[in-house]
Amino acid sequence: MFEYLVAFIIALGCGIVSAVIGLGGGFLFVPTLNFLFNLDVKTAMGTSLAVIVFTSFTASFWYHRQGKILYKIALIMIPPSVLFSVIGSVITHYVDARILVGIFSVVLFLISFEMLIPAFRFFPEIRFGPSFMLSATVPSHETQPVTLVPYSHLLVWGAVGGLLGGLTGTSGGTIFVPALATIGVPMHYAIATSMFTIIALALAGSISYAALGQISLPFLIVYGIGAALGACLGTVVATRTNELQVRRIFGVLLICMALLMISSQVL
């Protein structure tokens, strides 16, 4: 019982942090489940993805009320993200855990770079085929009225985010948010749209993990409740916190987590 109380408190903290820095939380769920509660890497990833269903749904509810979700963009990204999330989660069943840890560690490094260097963007704009005007979905005072959003950009990065989410048990938000920002979507709209997109991705991926027996139901329940509550509190904390300082602190923390996960497989 004490173990689950500790897990609830940790999940609560993870949910708050995720809301403050605008990412889904899987980058914190996986290491804590693996290191602190001794879940094997694959089960930690599957459980993490299932927990993200709770946090993304909770956050999306509040973002919807704020009118920040760009549903046209989300609905374009959801199909490829769902498809590749399932593919990624199935691949984990046949891949050595050390390779998955390596992939996850690379993701942590990329997220940390994004936090420590705000101008860092590792997502080139993909522009071919038809586009639509961003001003049709975002109020004109939020962005340039002539910004065009290529369908190809949304489809490609939706697929990449889904694959990475399925492979690593993360939300895919580390792909979606900067990819949307690259084409001119205002950051708070990018975060809200990403969180809504993540619901379908996480649900599809977690169902695949569950079918493979790679989800811990007790930790899913405890982490899900704690993280969802934390996400609600985080929306309040975010308005009273220096986001830049928080991002720097957790940027360094993520580098440490990546190194720890690598060392755990080497030593």
N, C-alpha and C positions, 0 to 999 in steps of 0.2 A: 504493500500500500504506500509506504514511504517513497518507493521508487517512482510510482505514478504521480505522487504529489510533486516531486522534484521535476518530473517530465512536464507536468502542467505549467509550473513556474517558468521553466526554460522556454516552452512553447509560447507562453504569454509574452516573454521578452523578445523572442524571435518575431512574433507578430507585430509588436510595436516597432521594432527596428525596420522590418520590411515596409511598413507603411510610411515611416519617416524618410527612407531613402528611395522609395518607389520601385522596389523589386519584389518578386513573388515570395521569396523566403526559402526556396529549396536549397540555396547555397548555405543556409544555416541549419536546416532540418537534417540534411544528409550527414554532415560531420557530427552533429550532436547525437543523433541516433546511433551512428556507427561507433564513436569513441566512448560516449558516456553510458550507453545502454547495450552495447555489445551486439547490436544487430549486424548481420553480415551486410556487406556493401550493397548487394542486389536488393535485399529486403529493405534496407534503409532508403534506397532510391525509390522503390515502389511505394513504401509508406509515405515518403515525402511527397510524391506526386499526388497521392490520394488526399493528403492534408491540404495541399494547395487548392483543391476543389473548395474546401471550406473558406480559406482566406480570400481567394479570388472572388467567390460569390459574395462574401460579406463586403469587400471593398467595392465591388461593382454596384451593389445596391446603393451605397452612398454616392458613388460617382454618377450614377443615373439620376439621382435626386438633384445633383449639382449641374446636370446637363453637360457633362464633360465627355461622355462616351460618343465617339464617332462611329455609328453603327454601320454605315456603308463600308468604311475601311475594315472594321472588324469582320463583317460578313464575307469580305473577299479573302481575308487571311485565314479564317477558321477552317475551310475545307482542306487546304494543303497542310495546315498545322496539325489537324486531327489525324489525317492519313499518315503523316510521317512520325507523329508521336507513337502511334500503334506500331509502326515499323521499327522505330528505335527501341521501344520496350520489348518487342519480341527478340530483337538482336541481342539484347542483354542476356537472354537465356543461353546463348551459344558462345558468348565472349568471356574470356578469362577476366576475373574480377580486377586483376592488376591493370589490364588495359582500360577498364572502365574508370578506375581510380585516376589513371593518367589523363583520360579525357576530361574527367571532372576537375582535376587540378588545373588543366589548361583553361577551363571555363572560369575557375576562381581567379586565376591570374588576369584574364581579360576583364572581368568585372572589377577587380581591384584597380587596374589601370584606368578604367573609366571613372572610378570614384576619385582617384588621386589626381587625374589629369582631365578636368572637365571638357577640354577641347579635343580629347582623344576620341577618334571615331574609326572603328575598324570595319565599317560597313559602306562599301561604295554604292552610289546610286545606280540602280539598274533601270535603264530607260529605253525600252523598245516596245513597239505596239501602241495601242490606244491608252489615253490618259483621261482623267477628269479633273475639274477644278476644285482645289481644296476649299476655296471660299464658298463653295456650294454646301459644305458641311460644317465649316467653322465660321463663326461671326467675323465680319470683315475687319473689325478692329483688332483681332487676334493674330492675323497673318497677312501676308501680301496677297492682294486679290487675284494676281495672275499665276500663283503657284499651281503647278500641275502635278498630279499624283499618278504615276504610271501603274497600271494594273500589274505589269510584270514585276515591279519592285515588291509589291505586296505579296504576290504569289510565291516568288522565290524566297524572300526572307521569312514568310510564313512557314514554308516547308523546312527551311533551315532551323528555325526556332522550334518547330515541332519535333524534328529529328533529335536535336540536342536535348530537348526536354525529356523525350522518351529514353534516351541513352543515359542521362545523368540524374533523372529524378528532379530536375529543376523546372521552373515555370516557363522558361523561354523568354521571360521578360527582359533578360539581358540582351536578347537579340531584337525583340520587338521595339522596345523603347528607343534605343539609338537609331534603329533602322527607320522608324517613323520620323524621328527628329531630323535625320539626314535629308528628308524630302520636304522639310518645312513645317511639319506638324508641331504646334507649340507643346512644350514639355509636359504641362499638366494634362493636356488632351492626349498626348502620346501614352502617358502612364495609365490614364483611365481606360483608353481603348485597348491597351495591352492587357490590363487586368480582366476585361470582359472577354477578350479572345482566349485568355488562359483557361477560363472555365471549361470550355469544350475540349481543349488540348489535354488538360489534366485529367478530366473525366475519362476520356478515351484511353489515355495511356495507363491510368490506374486500373481500369477494367482489364487491360491486357496483363498487367503485373499480377492482378488478383487471380486471373485464370492460370498463371504460371506458379501460383502459390508463393509470391514474393511480396506479400503485405502482412504486417503485424497488426491484427485488429485491435488489440488493447492500446497500442501506441497510436494507432490511427485515431481512436476515439479521444484519448487524452490530449494528443497534440492538436487534433482538429478543433476541439473546444477551446483550448488555450490560445491557439494561434488566431482563431476567429475573433475571440474577445480582444486579443492584443492588437489586431488590425483595427478594430473600432477605436481603441484607446489611442492608437498611433495616429489616427487622423486628427485627434485633438493635440497630441504632443507635437506633431509636425508643424503646427502653426506657431509654436512657442520655442522652437529649437533652431539653432544655427545649422542649417542643412549642410553647409560646406564643411564645417568642423566634424559633423557626424560622419559624412562620407569619407573624410580623410582617416578618421579613426578606424572605421570598418574596412577601408581599403587596405590598411596595414594588417588588420586582423585577418582578412581573407588570404593575404599572402602567407601568413603564419599557418593558417588552416591547410592551405595547399601543400606547404612544405611538410606539415605533420602527416598528411595523408600519403604523400609520396614516401616519406621515411618509414611509415608503418608497413609498407609493402616491400621495402628494400631490406630493412633490418630483420 
